Amino acid sequence: MRTLKVALLGCGVVGTEVARIMTTDAADLAARIGAPVELAGVAVRRANRPRPGIPDHLITTDAAELVKRGDIDVVIEVIGGIEPARSLILSAFDNGASVVSANKALLAADGAALHGAAAKAGVDLYYEAAVAGAIPLIRPLRESLAGDKVNRVLGIVNGTTNFILDKMDSTGAGYSEALEEATALGYAEADPTADVEGFDAAAKAAILAGIAFHSRVTAENVFREGITEVTAADIASAKAMNSVVKLLAICERSTAADGTESVTARVHPAMIPLTHPLANVRGAYNAVFVEADAAGQLMFYGPGAGGAPTASAVLGDLVAVCRNKLGGATGPGESAYAQLTVNPMDDVVTRYHVSLDVADKAGVLAQVATVFAEHGVSIDTVRQQGREGDASLVVVTHRATDAALSATVSELRTLDNVRGVASIMRVEGE
Amino acid sequence: MRTLKVALLGCGVVGTEVARIMTTDAADLAARIGAPVELAGVAVRRANRPRPGIPDHLITTDAAELVKRGDIDVVIEVIGGIEPARSLILSAFDNGASVVSANKALLAADGAALHGAAAKAGVDLYYEAAVAGAIPLIRPLRESLAGDKVNRVLGIVNGTTNFILDKMDSTGAGYSEALEEATALGYAEADPTADVEGFDAAAKAAILAGIAFHSRVTAENVFREGITEVTAADIASAKAMNSVVKLLAICERSTAADGTESVTARVHPAMIPLTHPLANVRGAYNAVFVEADAAGQLMFYGPGAGGAPTASAVLGDLVAVCRNKLGGATGPGESAYAQLTVNPMDDVVTRYHVSLDVADKAGVLAQVATVFAEHGVSIDTVRQQGREGDASLVVVTHRATDAALSATVSELRTLDNVRGVASIMRVEGE
């Protein structure tokens, strides 16, 4: 029985775990695949670091050479980022290797081209680890729900921002203070931009939307708003509504009056009621709801990141692509036949929590309410608080389009009696 | 491009939904499979019932003839029960058809033989719908976690009993009263035995344990205790401990001092703390925790039964086996290489809530505590309540084997001062 050869690109937190498990659990992997798998090479940036458990002769700094070697059956890419990851993956396909990747940024930017190249080469491209760590999401969406119609995917897919928002909620800390603590504890990277500005979550939303709706969705199609502008006051407002603030990724299908279907994908902070199961997702955990016509509402929950959980997802994919190789088959590739249009944020319909600083005068509420009404944004509740000359108005709306809300807010800003728009936050989960 | 022909065996709640979706979503299914699928025949028990949406000429009462027709690519079996389902599935394999089944009882009784027959015939046997309705569990365990080591599967996998226990908890009703309501509302069948005695959950536990531990586990290997003996007093005792009573299916791996691994599988009512996520699984919903070495703790949640959710799982499998057919491959079959021994209930280690009726005399507690100590069962808490001559003692233990607890209880029954053992319930989820 032939041994399958695996090249590992990247040996950071995830790569190290993948190599470790491939060694310690070799017998189990062989039994599950139906043939032994061998770590045939490990491409790293710096060769001179100690890498316990990985024989020196496997280490190389020449990743390009490794994937071109000709005897590699599967390439595991855990480098991250667009280049050189993309070129290496394309080269792997050219050389007949299947690829297992954890690279959300690359898949979200260029998934269609990569899937096309894999299909042309007759090999697999699997990437369960790219979204929500160990939580099976890609496979359930792509395979378990393949006979159903997914209407909505909604969840917490970034642990760093969830940790920060959780801290702000439990301690009353501001954003900067909570970020500092997250950095000190290793939950946030030295440059936290990708997480706190929502790029990471948006990439995951693009991948999930593409698979769920059988359409092409890239990170650029995803509306993105991070958590850097979330204030302690926002968190307190949420508390006053028995809610919490979470960074949500939301992918939705909608149907126009004429039956035309389209989708939206967005990432932004939102208030959700404490009674919603997502409100109780703590720290670095992830949780994703999937709503489908026949299945109803499903939830998937687990550790969303980290070396071992991500390695678990990578190795599950490794077993699958190895089995496919041995069987002379490939797994499901890109499914984008539905070609649904991805609508801009303007078309999204949701509820809003708008906090205004207003003059403490008679008639201000009437004036503000008129502006909402003129733009067709129906008000659910208003809370008015006077503070010696100043006052604040907190308006929670019924469902309206983002465009209507934006137009409302623009006009509110022009009113003399409105001194400022303190915050606007979407309200989800009801 | 050739059309794949599907025979549907059984046209009850699930079968009707499968046929309906196959018709209304035919274009989507074709796009996802890569070829059209056609409902080529529907075997029913009574031909003269109205079956809206299913052309008359497809209906037959001769299931055996249908699977032998020779042109069937996939047989969907949603009849349930052991026979004639087993013979029909084996005949389908003999005739080159892959099978998608929702039949937990059959898979739990005879999964190994069926998998063997499928492998011999070079076709697929898929059964995501057999466990927890639409919730993807079989595929995540069999594929997503194929590179990981699963140590524990714990969950609520029977909606009927969950509904009944939920009712007892929220209304204070006794078992019989809650069962009556469940029956009236259609949550319990006319003969509820399979659900309330735990047979249904035990079959699911056997299937999950077999896949999770890569070993053969049948329903007979699963310790089974239903909910018929759960009293309003038990529910009240649970409440007093900030807990609820749930019927749990628990499959665990354990490692002996010499490194030998073995597993246990069991279904029984247990008290779990209100803070545990399973405590909030209401009504007919199911939820399952999976703990694995690298992945950590995952949770899967959703509707555990019903026509549409079960059909969703069936159709996901249909797409997969059709893709395999077209690709000339088969998906993962039985994986039982680990051949772990399934240990009896005696070896299970857990905590216990024991309620005793005792004489209200000095020294009784000391006497009872001595019996626990002599059997090596360490006591966590004791609550003593006197009631004019009578008293009750509620003992919650630390972790002990079921054998040790049983021996303890047997000896307690022999004590003059112990008038009766009011209830014994396991305590989980801490």
Interface residues (C-beta under 8 A of the other chain):
Chain A: E17 I21 D25 D28 L29 A31 R32 E128 G133 A134 I135 P136 R139 P140 E143 S144 L145 A146 G147 D148 K149 H214 P277 N280 A292 D293 A294 A295 G296 Q297 L298 M299 F300 Y301 G302 P303 G306 A308 P309 A311 S312 A313 V314 L315 G316 D317 L318 V319 A320 R323 N324 G327 G328 A329 T330 P332 S335 Y337 A338
Chain B: E17 I21 D25 D28 L29 A31 R32 E128 A134 I135 P136 R139 P140 E143 S144 L145 A146 G147 D148 K149 H214 P277 N280 A292 D293 A294 A295 G296 Q297 L298 M299 F300 Y301 G302 P303 G306 A308 P309 A311 S312 A313 V314 L315 G316 D317 L318 V319 A320 R323 N324 G327 G328 A329 T330 P332 S335 Y337 A338
